[in-house]
Amino acid sequence: MIKVKILRIYLREGDKFKDDVMYKHIVKILKKEGISGATVYKGICGYGVRGIAEMDIFRLSINLPVVVECIDTEENINRVLPKLYEILKDNGLITIIDGYVYKGEIHVGEDK
């Protein structure tokens, strides 16, 4: 059993960082920084401080909620956080919760 942190970033799929889709840019950063893995989930509807995000068949663009999730050691998550803050600025929400990996791999030398 390995003690880990679960990091979730809540966005809208249309959020951008420079010329890149923000969730794709975040996944690239997480991979470059050696985070064990990441998954992007797309919701069908949601709301937050920026309003309701839902599919609208009358618009050409769809701005559904997106969650980027990764699981790694506390040290690795803390190391990547400043870069994520820089990317997100006023967009999105970051949450971090404690967790345990019972099966699977996290790139650490020993259980913590």
Secondary structure, 3 states (H helix, E strand, C coil): CEEEEEEEEEEECCCEECCEEHHHHHHHHHHHCCCCCEEEEECCEEEECCEEEECCCCCCCCCCEEEEEEEECHHHHHHHHHHHHHHHCCCCEEEEEEEEECCCCCCCCCCC
